[in-house]
Amino acid sequence: MLMAHPAVLRALLDEYTALSSPHASEARAATRRRLDDVAYTLCVSTGTRDIDSAVTAARHRLSGARAFDGSVTGAVSV
């Protein structure tokens, strides 16, 4: 699996956090579409299928943990 660069993951996490804040939830349709786009990109970038797993995986990778230790994806490390 391709791994997103840490700077890309950080930018996506920051944007997702900003867009999903309570103030942003009252925003217009364009903001909601951007939130959906960022959530989708986070999922693709982390190899996950839902935003909660994507955020957890991105934070895990950014924390300096080994990417293939299996703790996020359930993969068996070799």
DSSP file (Angstrom, degrees, kcal/mol; ACC not computed):
  #  RESIDUE AA STRUCTURE BP1 BP2  ACC     N-H-->O    O-->H-N    N-H-->O    O-->H-N    TCO  KAPPA ALPHA  PHI   PSI    X-CA   Y-CA   Z-CA
    1    1 A M              0   0    0      0, 0.0     2,-0.2     0, 0.0     0, 0.0   0.000 360.0 360.0 360.0 138.8    0.0    0.0    0.0
    2    2 A L        -     0   0    0      1,-0.0     2,-0.5     0, 0.0    45,-0.0  -0.492 360.0-140.9 -71.1 143.6    1.2    3.5   -0.8
    3    3 A M        -     0   0    0     -2,-0.2    43,-0.1    43,-0.0     2,-0.1  -0.921  12.1-125.2-111.4 131.2    1.8    5.6    2.3
    4    4 A A        -     0   0    0     41,-0.8    41,-0.0    -2,-0.5     5,-0.0  -0.427  35.3-100.7 -69.4 145.7    0.9    9.3    2.3
    5    5 A H    >>  -     0   0    0      1,-0.1     4,-2.2    -2,-0.1     3,-0.8  -0.405  30.5-118.8 -63.6 141.7    3.7   11.7    3.3
    6    6 A P  H 3> S+     0   0    0      0, 0.0     4,-2.6     0, 0.0     5,-0.2   0.839 114.5  56.2 -53.8 -35.4    3.4   12.9    6.9
    7    7 A A  H 3> S+     0   0    0      2,-0.2     4,-2.1     1,-0.2     5,-0.1   0.875 107.6  48.9 -65.7 -35.4    3.0   16.5    5.8
    8    8 A V  H <> S+     0   0    0     -3,-0.8     4,-2.5     2,-0.2    -1,-0.2   0.931 111.9  48.1 -68.0 -45.9    0.0   15.5    3.7
    9    9 A L  H  X S+     0   0    0     -4,-2.2     4,-2.8     1,-0.2     5,-0.2   0.919 111.7  50.4 -60.6 -43.4   -1.6   13.5    6.6
   10   10 A R  H  X S+     0   0    0     -4,-2.6     4,-2.6    -5,-0.2    -1,-0.2   0.925 111.4  47.9 -61.3 -45.1   -1.0   16.5    8.9
   11   11 A A  H  X S+     0   0    0     -4,-2.1     4,-2.4     1,-0.2    -1,-0.2   0.908 113.0  48.3 -63.7 -41.9   -2.6   18.9    6.5
   12   12 A L  H  X S+     0   0    0     -4,-2.5     4,-2.8     2,-0.2    -2,-0.2   0.921 112.5  48.2 -64.6 -43.9   -5.6   16.6    6.0
   13   13 A L  H  X S+     0   0    0     -4,-2.8     4,-2.6     2,-0.2    -2,-0.2   0.918 112.5  49.0 -62.5 -43.5   -6.1   16.1    9.7
   14   14 A D  H  X S+     0   0    0     -4,-2.6     4,-2.2    -5,-0.2    -2,-0.2   0.920 114.1  45.3 -62.6 -43.6   -5.9   19.8   10.4
   15   15 A E  H  X S+     0   0    0     -4,-2.4     4,-2.8     2,-0.2     5,-0.2   0.913 112.4  51.0 -68.3 -41.2   -8.4   20.6    7.7
   16   16 A Y  H  X S+     0   0    0     -4,-2.8     4,-1.9     1,-0.2    -2,-0.2   0.923 111.1  49.2 -60.5 -43.6  -10.8   17.8    8.7
   17   17 A T  H  < S+     0   0    0     -4,-2.6     4,-0.3     1,-0.2    -1,-0.2   0.921 113.3  46.3 -61.4 -45.1  -10.6   19.1   12.3
   18   18 A A  H >< S+     0   0    0     -4,-2.2     3,-0.9     1,-0.2     6,-0.3   0.913 114.7  46.6 -65.1 -42.7  -11.3   22.7   11.3
   19   19 A L  H 3< S+     0   0    0     -4,-2.8    -1,-0.2     1,-0.2    -2,-0.2   0.765 112.0  50.4 -73.2 -24.7  -14.2   21.7    8.9
   20   20 A S  T 3< S+     0   0    0     -4,-1.9    -1,-0.2    -5,-0.2    -2,-0.2   0.329  83.8 118.4 -97.2   9.0  -15.8   19.4   11.5
   21   21 A S  S <> S-     0   0    0     -3,-0.9     4,-1.5    -4,-0.3     3,-0.3  -0.297  81.4-106.4 -68.6 159.6  -15.8   22.0   14.3
   22   22 A P  T  4 S+     0   0    0      0, 0.0     4,-0.5     0, 0.0    -1,-0.1   0.849 120.8  53.4 -56.5 -35.7  -19.2   23.1   15.7
   23   23 A H  T >4 S+     0   0    0      1,-0.2     3,-0.8     2,-0.2    -4,-0.1   0.883 108.6  48.9 -67.4 -37.6  -18.9   26.5   14.0
   24   24 A A  G >4 S+     0   0    0     -3,-0.3     3,-2.1    -6,-0.3    -1,-0.2   0.757  95.6  72.5 -73.9 -23.9  -18.3   24.8   10.6
   25   25 A S  G 3< S+     0   0    0     -4,-1.5    -1,-0.2     1,-0.3    -2,-0.2   0.742  95.7  52.5 -65.7 -20.5  -21.3   22.5   11.0
   26   26 A E  G <  S+     0   0    0     -3,-0.8    -1,-0.3    -4,-0.5    -2,-0.2   0.311  92.2 114.1 -91.7   7.8  -23.6   25.5   10.5
   27   27 A A  S <  S-     0   0    0     -3,-2.1    -3,-0.1     1,-0.1     5,-0.0  -0.083  71.9 -85.4 -77.6 176.5  -21.8   26.4    7.3
   28   28 A R    >>  -     0   0    0      1,-0.1     4,-1.6     3,-0.0     3,-0.6  -0.120  45.8 -91.0 -78.5 176.1  -23.0   26.3    3.7
   29   29 A A  H 3> S+     0   0    0      1,-0.2     4,-2.5     2,-0.2     5,-0.2   0.819 121.6  60.3 -60.1 -35.5  -23.2   23.4    1.3
   30   30 A A  H 3> S+     0   0    0      1,-0.2     4,-2.1     2,-0.2    -1,-0.2   0.884 104.9  49.3 -62.8 -37.9  -19.7   24.1   -0.2
   31   31 A T  H <> S+     0   0    0     -3,-0.6     4,-2.3     2,-0.2    -1,-0.2   0.899 110.2  50.9 -67.2 -40.0  -18.1   23.6    3.2
   32   32 A R  H  X S+     0   0    0     -4,-1.6     4,-2.3     2,-0.2    -2,-0.2   0.899 109.5  50.4 -64.6 -40.6  -20.0   20.3    3.7
   33   33 A R  H  X S+     0   0    0     -4,-2.5     4,-2.3     2,-0.2    -1,-0.2   0.904 110.0  50.6 -63.5 -40.5  -18.8   19.1    0.3
   34   34 A R  H  X S+     0   0    0     -4,-2.1     4,-2.7     2,-0.2    -2,-0.2   0.903 108.7  51.9 -64.7 -39.9  -15.2   20.0    1.2
   35   35 A L  H  X S+     0   0    0     -4,-2.3     4,-2.6     1,-0.2    -2,-0.2   0.921 110.0  49.0 -60.8 -43.8  -15.5   18.1    4.5
   36   36 A D  H  X S+     0   0    0     -4,-2.3     4,-2.4     2,-0.2    -2,-0.2   0.901 111.6  49.8 -61.8 -40.9  -16.8   15.1    2.6
   37   37 A D  H  X S+     0   0    0     -4,-2.3     4,-2.5     2,-0.2    -2,-0.2   0.918 112.0  46.8 -63.8 -44.4  -13.8   15.4    0.2
   38   38 A V  H  X S+     0   0    0     -4,-2.7     4,-2.5     2,-0.2    -2,-0.2   0.906 112.0  50.9 -66.0 -41.2  -11.3   15.7    3.0
   39   39 A A  H  X S+     0   0    0     -4,-2.6     4,-2.2    -5,-0.2    -2,-0.2   0.924 111.6  47.7 -61.6 -44.4  -12.8   12.7    4.8
   40   40 A Y  H  X S+     0   0    0     -4,-2.4     4,-2.5     1,-0.2    -2,-0.2   0.924 111.7  49.9 -61.6 -45.0  -12.7   10.6    1.6
   41   41 A T  H  X S+     0   0    0     -4,-2.5     4,-2.7     1,-0.2    -2,-0.2   0.883 109.2  51.8 -63.7 -38.8   -9.1   11.6    1.0
   42   42 A L  H  X S+     0   0    0     -4,-2.5     4,-1.5     2,-0.2    -1,-0.2   0.917 110.1  49.7 -62.1 -42.7   -8.1   10.7    4.5
   43   43 A C  H  X>S+     0   0    0     -4,-2.2     5,-2.2     1,-0.2     4,-1.0   0.937 114.2  44.0 -61.8 -46.8   -9.7    7.3    4.1
   44   44 A V  H  <5S+     0   0    0     -4,-2.5     3,-0.4     1,-0.2    -2,-0.2   0.906 112.5  53.1 -64.0 -41.9   -7.9    6.7    0.8
   45   45 A S  H  <5S+     0   0    0     -4,-2.7   -41,-0.8     1,-0.2    -1,-0.2   0.752 118.0  35.8 -67.0 -24.6   -4.6    8.0    2.2
   46   46 A T  H  <5S-     0   0    0     -4,-1.5    -1,-0.2    -3,-0.3    -2,-0.2   0.457 107.8-117.9-109.0  -3.0   -4.8    5.6    5.2
   47   47 A G  T  <5S+     0   0    0     -4,-1.0     2,-0.2    -3,-0.4    -3,-0.2   0.834  71.5 127.3  71.1  32.3   -6.3    2.6    3.5
   48   48 A T      < -     0   0    0     -5,-2.2    -1,-0.2    -6,-0.2    -2,-0.1  -0.656  57.6-141.2-116.4 173.3   -9.4    2.7    5.7
   49   49 A R  S    S+     0   0    0     -2,-0.2     2,-0.3     1,-0.1    -6,-0.1   0.508  79.8  44.0-115.3  -7.8  -13.2    2.8    5.0
   50   50 A D  S  > S-     0   0    0     -7,-0.1     4,-2.2     1,-0.1     3,-0.1  -0.971  78.5-119.1-138.7 156.6  -14.6    5.2    7.6
   51   51 A I  H  > S+     0   0    0     -2,-0.3     4,-2.7     1,-0.2     5,-0.2   0.832 109.8  56.3 -66.7 -34.3  -13.5    8.5    8.9
   52   52 A D  H  > S+     0   0    0      1,-0.2     4,-2.1     2,-0.2    -1,-0.2   0.930 111.6  43.8 -63.5 -43.1  -13.0    7.5   12.5
   53   53 A S  H  > S+     0   0    0      2,-0.2     4,-2.8     1,-0.2    -2,-0.2   0.881 112.8  53.3 -66.4 -37.8  -10.6    4.7   11.4
   54   54 A A  H  X S+     0   0    0     -4,-2.2     4,-2.7     2,-0.2     5,-0.2   0.921 109.4  47.1 -64.3 -44.1   -8.8    7.1    9.0
   55   55 A V  H  X S+     0   0    0     -4,-2.7     4,-2.5     2,-0.2     5,-0.2   0.924 114.0  48.2 -63.5 -43.7   -8.3    9.7   11.7
   56   56 A T  H  X S+     0   0    0     -4,-2.1     4,-2.3    -5,-0.2    -2,-0.2   0.929 113.4  47.2 -61.9 -45.4   -7.0    7.1   14.1
   57   57 A A  H  X S+     0   0    0     -4,-2.8     4,-2.5     2,-0.2    -2,-0.2   0.912 112.5  49.2 -63.7 -43.0   -4.7    5.6   11.5
   58   58 A A  H  X S+     0   0    0     -4,-2.7     4,-2.4     2,-0.2    -2,-0.2   0.929 112.6  47.2 -64.2 -44.8   -3.3    9.1   10.5
   59   59 A R  H  X S+     0   0    0     -4,-2.5     4,-1.4    -5,-0.2    -1,-0.2   0.894 111.3  52.6 -62.5 -38.9   -2.7   10.1   14.1
   60   60 A H  H  <>S+     0   0    0     -4,-2.3     5,-1.3    -5,-0.2     3,-0.3   0.930 111.4  45.5 -62.4 -46.3   -1.0    6.7   14.7
   61   61 A R  H ><5S+     0   0    0     -4,-2.5     3,-1.1     1,-0.2    -1,-0.2   0.875 112.6  50.9 -66.0 -37.0    1.3    7.2   11.7
   62   62 A L  H 3<5S+     0   0    0     -4,-2.4    -1,-0.2     1,-0.2    -2,-0.2   0.733  97.4  68.4 -73.7 -20.9    2.1   10.8   12.6
   63   63 A S  T 3<5S-     0   0    0     -4,-1.4    -1,-0.2    -3,-0.3    -2,-0.2   0.564 119.2-104.9 -75.4  -5.9    3.0    9.8   16.2
   64   64 A G  T < 5S+     0   0    0     -3,-1.1    -3,-0.1     1,-0.3    -2,-0.1   0.491  71.4 146.7  96.1   3.8    6.1    8.0   14.9
   65   65 A A      < -     0   0    0     -5,-1.3    -1,-0.3     1,-0.1     2,-0.1  -0.370  61.9 -90.5 -69.7 153.2    4.7    4.5   15.3
   66   66 A R    >   -     0   0    0      1,-0.1     3,-1.0     2,-0.1    -1,-0.1  -0.438  32.2-136.8 -64.6 137.1    5.7    1.9   12.8
   67   67 A A  T 3  S+     0   0    0      1,-0.3     3,-0.3    -2,-0.1     5,-0.2   0.768  97.6  41.6 -69.8 -26.6    3.3    1.9    9.8
   68   68 A F  T 3  S+     0   0    0      1,-0.2    -1,-0.3     2,-0.1    10,-0.1  -0.080  73.7 112.3-115.4  34.7    3.1   -1.9    9.5
   69   69 A D  S <  S-     0   0    0     -3,-1.0     8,-0.3     8,-0.1    -1,-0.2   0.556  80.1-125.6 -84.3  -4.8    2.9   -3.0   13.2
   70   70 A G  S  > S+     0   0    0     -3,-0.3     4,-1.3     6,-0.1    -2,-0.1   0.370  79.0 114.9  85.0  -5.8   -0.7   -4.2   12.7
   71   71 A S  T  4 S+     0   0    0      2,-0.2    -1,-0.1     1,-0.1    -3,-0.1   0.743  87.1  28.2 -73.7 -20.9   -2.2   -2.2   15.5
   72   72 A V  T  4 S+     0   0    0     -5,-0.2    -1,-0.1     3,-0.1   -15,-0.1   0.826 132.6  29.2-103.1 -46.0   -4.3    0.0   13.2
   73   73 A T  T  4 S-     0   0    0      2,-0.1    -2,-0.2   -16,-0.1     3,-0.1   0.612  95.9-122.7 -94.8 -13.0   -5.0   -2.1   10.2
   74   74 A G     <  +     0   0    0     -4,-1.3    -3,-0.1     1,-0.3     2,-0.1   0.551  60.2 150.1  80.6   6.2   -4.9   -5.6   11.7
   75   75 A A        -     0   0    0      1,-0.1     2,-0.5     0, 0.0    -1,-0.3  -0.366  51.6-113.9 -72.5 152.3   -2.2   -6.6    9.3
   76   76 A V        -     0   0    0     -3,-0.1     2,-0.2    -2,-0.1    -6,-0.1  -0.760  28.7-135.0 -87.4 125.4    0.3   -9.2   10.3
   77   77 A S              0   0    0     -2,-0.5    -8,-0.1    -8,-0.3    -1,-0.0  -0.572 360.0 360.0 -81.8 147.1    3.8   -7.8   10.6
   78   78 A V              0   0    0     -2,-0.2    -1,-0.1   -10,-0.1    -9,-0.1   0.353 360.0 360.0-115.4 360.0    6.6   -9.8    9.0
